Amino acid sequence: MGPEFDSLAQGFPWLIFYLLTVAVIYVIGVFLYVKLTPHKEFALVGNGNMAAAVHLSATVISLALPLAACLVNKIGLLDVAVWGTFSLFLQLFLFRLTDAIFRGMPDLIERDVVAPAVVLAAFKIAGSLILAFAIAG
């Protein structure tokens, strides 16, 4: 076998470990966010609420960005787990801060007012990008 296949054979198990670690943190983040949100986002999306769909989609993307950044400069699996967990809680804090600035947004989302949900989504994605680049250094 060539060095490419040796590299794949040695690296593949680590790829799986890193993906599982980040996936667990990610799922916990989505779960916590949905529990912290005053409205039932998945139910609203299931009922065709476009504002909730935009907002939840931005949240899903936003939670992934800092976790992806944790993988960029990884030292090891524990490093990714620690930084990933820290970034998750920091991200949730930033989401709460954004929600506090944009008061009244849950009511607008429940009423399916899309325009403010798009702006809120943009702010959450922008904040996540800044956090991700700060983590990646």
C-alpha positions in Angstrom: 0.0 0.0 0.0 1.1 3.5 -0.7 1.6 6.3 1.8 -1.9 7.8 0.9 -3.6 4.6 2.0 -1.5 4.3 5.1 -2.5 7.9 6.0 -6.1 7.0 5.4 -5.9 3.9 7.5 -4.3 5.8 10.4 -6.4 8.9 10.2 -9.8 7.5 9.6 -10.5 6.3 13.1 -9.5 9.7 14.4 -11.8 11.3 11.9 -14.7 9.3 13.3 -13.7 10.2 16.9 -13.6 13.9 16.1 -16.9 13.8 14.2 -18.6 11.9 17.0 -17.3 14.3 19.7 -18.4 17.4 17.7 -21.7 15.8 16.8 -22.6 15.0 20.4 -21.7 18.6 21.5 -23.8 19.9 18.5 -26.9 17.8 19.3 -26.7 18.9 23.0 -26.4 22.5 21.8 -29.5 22.3 19.6 -31.4 20.5 22.4 -30.5 23.2 24.9 -31.3 26.0 22.5 -34.7 24.6 21.7 -35.4 24.2 25.5 -34.3 27.8 26.2 -36.4 29.3 23.4 -39.8 30.5 24.7 -41.7 29.1 21.7 -41.7 25.6 20.2 -39.6 26.1 17.1 -39.9 22.6 15.7 -43.7 22.6 16.1 -44.0 26.0 14.4 -41.8 24.8 11.5 -43.9 21.7 11.3 -47.0 23.9 10.9 -45.4 25.8 8.0 -44.2 28.9 10.0 -41.6 30.4 7.7 -40.3 32.8 10.3 -39.6 30.0 12.7 -38.0 28.0 9.8 -35.6 30.9 9.0 -34.8 31.4 12.7 -34.2 27.7 13.4 -32.2 27.3 10.2 -29.9 30.1 11.3 -29.5 28.6 14.7 -28.6 25.2 13.3 -25.9 26.8 11.1 -24.8 29.2 13.8 -24.2 26.4 16.3 -22.1 24.5 13.8 -19.7 27.3 12.8 -17.8 27.6 16.1 -17.6 23.8 16.4 -16.1 23.6 13.0 -13.5 26.2 14.0 -12.6 24.0 17.0 -11.5 21.4 14.5 -9.3 23.7 12.5 -6.6 24.1 15.2 -7.1 20.9 17.1 -4.4 19.5 19.3 -6.3 16.4 20.3 -9.6 14.9 21.0 -9.8 16.4 24.5 -8.9 19.8 23.2 -11.8 19.6 20.7 -14.2 18.5 23.4 -13.2 21.2 25.8 -13.1 24.0 23.2 -16.3 22.7 21.6 -18.2 22.7 24.9 -16.9 26.1 25.8 -17.8 27.5 22.4 -21.3 25.9 22.7 -22.0 27.7 26.0 -20.5 30.9 24.7 -22.7 30.7 21.6 -25.8 30.1 23.7 -24.9 33.1 25.8 -24.5 35.2 22.6 -27.9 34.0 21.4 -29.5 35.1 24.6 -27.8 38.4 24.3 -29.1 38.8 20.7 -32.6 37.8 21.8 -32.5 40.4 24.6 -31.5 43.1 22.1 -34.3 42.1 19.7 -37.1 41.9 22.3 -40.5 40.8 21.1 -39.0 38.5 18.5 -40.6 35.3 19.8 -44.0 36.9 19.4 -43.2 38.0 15.8 -41.8 34.5 15.0 -44.9 32.8 16.4 -47.1 35.2 14.2 -44.9 34.2 11.2 -43.5 37.6 10.5 -40.6 36.7 8.3 -38.7 40.0 7.8 -37.6 40.5 11.5 -36.7 36.7 11.7 -34.4 37.1 8.7 -32.6 40.0 10.4 -32.3 38.1 13.7 -31.0 35.1 11.8 -28.4 37.3 10.1 -27.2 38.7 13.4 -26.9 35.2 14.9 -24.9 33.9 11.9 -22.7 37.0 11.9 -22.0 36.5 15.6 -21.2 32.8 15.1 -18.8 33.7 12.3 -17.0 36.1 14.5 -16.8 33.6 17.3 -15.6 30.9 14.9 -12.8 33.1 13.6 -11.8 34.1 17.1 -11.6 30.4 18.0 -9.6 29.5 14.9 -7.3 32.4 15.7 
